[in-house]
C-alpha cells in the first residue's frame, strides 16, 4: 500500500491535523530540529517516553 509523509510540520495544530487524517509519518521543526546521527537515539527514547505514537517522526 501507499504511505503518506507530512513535511514541514511547524505547529501542534498541523501535527494534530495530519495525525487525525491518518498520515503515517512526519517531519518538521515542531517535532525536532535537525539532529546528528549520534543524537537521534536519545531523541527517539525521549519521544517514546512522551507517548508519541501514531505519527512517527522521520
Secondary structure, 3 states (H helix, E strand, C coil): CCCCEECCCCCHHHHHHHHHCCCCEECCCCCCCCCCCCCHHHHHHHHHHCCCCCCEEC
